[in-house]
Amino acid sequence: MLWSFIKIALFLIVVAAATLGLAHLADMSGGLRLTTMGMEFTLGPLQAVIAAIVVFVLIWLVIKIVGLVVAFLRFLAGDETAITRYFDRNRERKGYQALSEGMLAAASGEGRLALSKAAKAERYLQRPELTNLLMAQAAEIAGDKKRATEGYKRLLSDDRTRFVGIRGLLRQKLEEGDTETALKLAQKAYALKPRHREMQDTLLSLQTEKGDWKGAREILQAKLRQGELPRDVHKRRDAVLALQEAKGVMEEGASVEAREAAIAAAKSSPDLIPAVVMAARAYIDKGKPRAAERILRKAWEAQPHPDLAAAYAEIKPDESAEARLKRFATFLSARPDHEETRLLKAELNIAAEDFPAARRALGDLVETHPTARVLTIMAAVERGEGAEDVVVRGWLARALTAPRGPQWCCDKCQNIQAEWAPTCDNCGGFDTLSWREPQQGSAPLPHGAEMLPLIVGKPSEPMVDAEIPEAEIVEGAEDGKEEAETATK
């Protein structure tokens, strides 16, 4: 504001001075006399003004010519001058034009054109932090992985571009399947930018794939602190990682640490069935059956599951079938109408040889939801009540092609796994397995009967195969019943 006022004031002063000078010249009667070299010149007012303008123009031209000569001499001597700045601006203009054209070519998928533009931009700009990145990306698009790797490695030498270089090399290693090197690169990139969301997710995925559960839990904690992960989601995923960490500790033989880690995982996420089962067994090993019963009942209320019932049976492994049926009554009362409760009650009654009660426990499941397990239990009930072989054979034949029922299914790719795991074997999704029925029809059972998994466990050898005659199916059912009676005794 002040500088604008000063410029206006100076302009007014110059105008006023010029006006006064012209007025003074106009008042002169004799004009302006100039005497030089014995000659005398008389100029009128207008002629004097023109002469003054010409003199000023000549002086200005002389000054500019002298300045140009000096600048040229300095240019020849290597000093920075207006001439050098002119050529620098020209090169910079051409360089940025080539850089922008190269970026557009890379975005359009024209790798070769982008490479040539990147080389031109590097020649004009001398800015490797810009041109190396474009050259690496253009080489990737063109399929020249060696040149792309060289470009990313050159970025590592500059602190400003080191993260970009590591990220580019990381992507290359992931595409090549070299997860070990990719994990090391991800750890370096995370150390440079710990708040980078993509790098957090990449490192978490690589750590879970390699079984680095402790490191993965640290990443989850960082995402929670930064507000990128809801607290309830963090608790669930941290419990999943804690469970896997506990399994790893158990494999190394440190049972005390494994028990504590499993109990912590179960407390953090009571709906995580594998963690609850492992924690219950840890309580059983510590001689705390009541604590095991408490967490198993809580988990059963959230979601009934056969593994929970199996762990509940392990609390008193030597009890009779009648005592077990009585003890399970309280356990099953939390979800009496659930299908898993009805199936478990039917199996317990079969073990106690109360076949009418087992039939009543099944209810209308044979009609409403005839899974392989339901039909197999029904075959055992018919055998226990003395039905003919053809009736039992009919139920087992239906069980061969019936749906499997709830299984561990991936919510992301619908893959089915026999056992729960923190990651999907098919798509690698983290914490995507849930206990439910597959969306698509499952394949027929590889075995003809699945007799009482809670009471007698899984058969060590296939009882019925697709090529076994029907008569052997009936014999398999009889053998299963005899094993159930032996186990209850």
KANOR-V739198 format. One record per residue. N is the residue number from 1. RES is the residue in three letters. PHI is phi in whole degrees, 0 to 359 (none if undefined). Layout:
BEGIN
N/RES/PHI
N/RES/PHI
END
This chain:
BEGIN
1/MET/none
2/LEU/294
3/TRP/295
4/SER/296
5/PHE/295
6/ILE/295
7/LYS/296
8/ILE/295
9/ALA/296
10/LEU/297
11/PHE/298
12/LEU/294
13/ILE/295
14/VAL/297
15/VAL/296
16/ALA/296
17/ALA/296
18/ALA/296
19/THR/295
20/LEU/297
21/GLY/296
22/LEU/294
23/ALA/295
24/HIS/296
25/LEU/295
26/ALA/292
27/ASP/279
28/MET/289
29/SER/276
30/GLY/268
31/GLY/81
32/LEU/254
33/ARG/257
34/LEU/237
35/THR/242
36/THR/207
37/MET/55
38/GLY/76
39/MET/242
40/GLU/237
41/PHE/239
42/THR/243
43/LEU/245
44/GLY/285
45/PRO/303
46/LEU/293
47/GLN/295
48/ALA/296
49/VAL/295
50/ILE/297
51/ALA/297
52/ALA/296
53/ILE/295
54/VAL/298
55/VAL/299
56/PHE/296
57/VAL/294
58/LEU/296
59/ILE/298
60/TRP/296
61/LEU/294
62/VAL/298
63/ILE/297
64/LYS/293
65/ILE/295
66/VAL/298
67/GLY/296
68/LEU/293
69/VAL/296
70/VAL/296
71/ALA/296
72/PHE/295
73/LEU/296
74/ARG/293
75/PHE/298
76/LEU/294
77/ALA/279
78/GLY/96
79/ASP/281
80/GLU/283
81/THR/224
82/ALA/297
83/ILE/293
84/THR/296
85/ARG/295
86/TYR/296
87/PHE/294
88/ASP/297
89/ARG/296
90/ASN/294
91/ARG/295
92/GLU/297
93/ARG/298
94/LYS/294
95/GLY/294
96/TYR/292
97/GLN/294
98/ALA/295
99/LEU/295
100/SER/294
101/GLU/294
102/GLY/293
103/MET/295
104/LEU/295
105/ALA/295
106/ALA/295
107/ALA/294
108/SER/274
109/GLY/84
110/GLU/266
111/GLY/295
112/ARG/295
113/LEU/296
114/ALA/296
115/LEU/296
116/SER/295
117/LYS/293
118/ALA/295
119/ALA/296
120/LYS/294
121/ALA/295
122/GLU/295
123/ARG/292
124/TYR/273
125/LEU/272
126/GLN/59
127/ARG/237
128/PRO/296
129/GLU/295
130/LEU/261
131/THR/284
132/ASN/296
133/LEU/296
134/LEU/297
135/MET/294
136/ALA/295
137/GLN/293
138/ALA/295
139/ALA/294
140/GLU/298
141/ILE/296
142/ALA/282
143/GLY/86
144/ASP/266
145/LYS/293
146/LYS/297
147/ARG/293
148/ALA/294
149/THR/298
150/GLU/298
151/GLY/296
152/TYR/292
153/LYS/293
154/ARG/294
155/LEU/291
156/LEU/291
157/SER/283
158/ASP/247
159/ASP/299
160/ARG/288
161/THR/243
162/ARG/297
163/PHE/297
164/VAL/297
165/GLY/296
166/ILE/296
167/ARG/296
168/GLY/295
169/LEU/296
170/LEU/298
171/ARG/298
172/GLN/296
173/LYS/293
174/LEU/294
175/GLU/294
176/GLU/280
177/GLY/86
178/ASP/275
179/THR/287
180/GLU/295
181/THR/294
182/ALA/297
183/LEU/296
184/LYS/296
185/LEU/294
186/ALA/296
187/GLN/294
188/LYS/294
189/ALA/295
190/TYR/294
191/ALA/295
192/LEU/285
193/LYS/225
194/PRO/292
195/ARG/263
196/HIS/285
197/ARG/294
198/GLU/299
199/MET/290
200/GLN/299
201/ASP/294
202/THR/295
203/LEU/295
204/LEU/297
205/SER/296
206/LEU/292
207/GLN/293
208/THR/293
209/GLU/293
210/LYS/272
211/GLY/82
212/ASP/273
213/TRP/289
214/LYS/296
215/GLY/296
216/ALA/295
217/ARG/294
218/GLU/294
219/ILE/295
220/LEU/299
221/GLN/296
222/ALA/295
223/LYS/295
224/LEU/293
225/ARG/297
226/GLN/276
227/GLY/77
228/GLU/267
229/LEU/221
230/PRO/299
231/ARG/296
232/ASP/292
233/VAL/293
234/HIS/297
235/LYS/298
236/ARG/295
237/ARG/290
238/ASP/294
239/ALA/295
240/VAL/299
241/LEU/292
242/ALA/296
243/LEU/297
244/GLN/295
245/GLU/296
246/ALA/294
247/LYS/297
248/GLY/295
249/VAL/294
250/MET/294
251/GLU/296
252/GLU/278
253/GLY/97
254/ALA/273
255/SER/293
256/VAL/296
257/GLU/297
258/ALA/295
259/ARG/297
260/GLU/295
261/ALA/294
262/ALA/294
263/ILE/296
264/ALA/296
265/ALA/295
266/ALA/294
267/LYS/293
268/SER/290
269/SER/219
270/PRO/295
271/ASP/272
272/LEU/274
273/ILE/301
274/PRO/301
275/ALA/292
276/VAL/296
277/VAL/297
278/MET/294
279/ALA/293
280/ALA/297
281/ARG/294
282/ALA/294
283/TYR/297
284/ILE/297
285/ASP/296
286/LYS/276
287/GLY/77
288/LYS/238
289/PRO/294
290/ARG/295
291/ALA/296
292/ALA/296
293/GLU/299
294/ARG/296
295/ILE/287
296/LEU/291
297/ARG/295
298/LYS/297
299/ALA/290
300/TRP/296
301/GLU/296
302/ALA/286
303/GLN/199
304/PRO/299
305/HIS/208
306/PRO/301
307/ASP/295
308/LEU/294
309/ALA/294
310/ALA/297
311/ALA/293
312/TYR/293
313/ALA/291
314/GLU/289
315/ILE/297
316/LYS/229
317/PRO/287
318/ASP/259
319/GLU/284
320/SER/285
321/ALA/296
322/GLU/293
323/ALA/294
324/ARG/294
325/LEU/298
326/LYS/291
327/ARG/292
328/PHE/287
329/ALA/300
330/THR/292
331/PHE/296
332/LEU/278
333/SER/290
334/ALA/293
335/ARG/228
336/PRO/293
337/ASP/266
338/HIS/288
339/GLU/299
340/GLU/296
341/THR/297
342/ARG/294
343/LEU/294
344/LEU/296
345/LYS/296
346/ALA/296
347/GLU/295
348/LEU/295
349/ASN/290
350/ILE/296
351/ALA/298
352/ALA/274
353/GLU/61
354/ASP/256
355/PHE/289
356/PRO/300
357/ALA/294
358/ALA/295
359/ARG/295
360/ARG/293
361/ALA/295
362/LEU/294
363/GLY/62
364/ASP/262
365/LEU/297
366/VAL/298
367/GLU/268
368/THR/276
369/HIS/212
370/PRO/280
371/THR/275
372/ALA/299
373/ARG/292
374/VAL/300
375/LEU/292
376/THR/293
377/ILE/298
378/MET/297
379/ALA/297
380/ALA/295
381/VAL/296
382/GLU/298
383/ARG/297
384/GLY/294
385/GLU/273
386/GLY/85
387/ALA/291
388/GLU/291
389/ASP/298
390/VAL/295
391/VAL/290
392/VAL/297
393/ARG/297
394/GLY/293
395/TRP/296
396/LEU/291
397/ALA/294
398/ARG/293
399/ALA/294
400/LEU/298
401/THR/249
402/ALA/281
403/PRO/299
404/ARG/287
405/GLY/95
406/PRO/299
407/GLN/215
408/TRP/280
409/CYS/244
410/CYS/279
411/ASP/287
412/LYS/266
413/CYS/242
414/GLN/66
415/ASN/289
416/ILE/250
417/GLN/237
418/ALA/290
419/GLU/231
420/TRP/289
421/ALA/212
422/PRO/292
423/THR/234
424/CYS/284
425/ASP/291
426/ASN/269
427/CYS/256
428/GLY/77
429/GLY/296
430/PHE/267
431/ASP/55
432/THR/249
433/LEU/273
434/SER/224
435/TRP/273
436/ARG/198
437/GLU/279
438/PRO/298
439/GLN/292
440/GLN/259
441/GLY/297
442/SER/279
443/ALA/287
444/PRO/299
445/LEU/297
446/PRO/289
447/HIS/245
448/GLY/283
449/ALA/213
450/GLU/232
451/MET/281
452/LEU/46
453/PRO/298
454/LEU/286
455/ILE/275
456/VAL/252
457/GLY/78
458/LYS/282
459/PRO/295
460/SER/287
461/GLU/231
462/PRO/300
463/MET/280
464/VAL/220
465/ASP/247
466/ALA/298
467/GLU/259
468/ILE/282
469/PRO/297
470/GLU/295
471/ALA/297
472/GLU/288
473/ILE/298
474/VAL/295
475/GLU/297
476/GLY/297
477/ALA/296
478/GLU/295
479/ASP/298
480/GLY/298
481/LYS/294
482/GLU/296
483/GLU/295
484/ALA/297
485/GLU/295
486/THR/295
487/ALA/293
488/THR/288
489/LYS/282
END
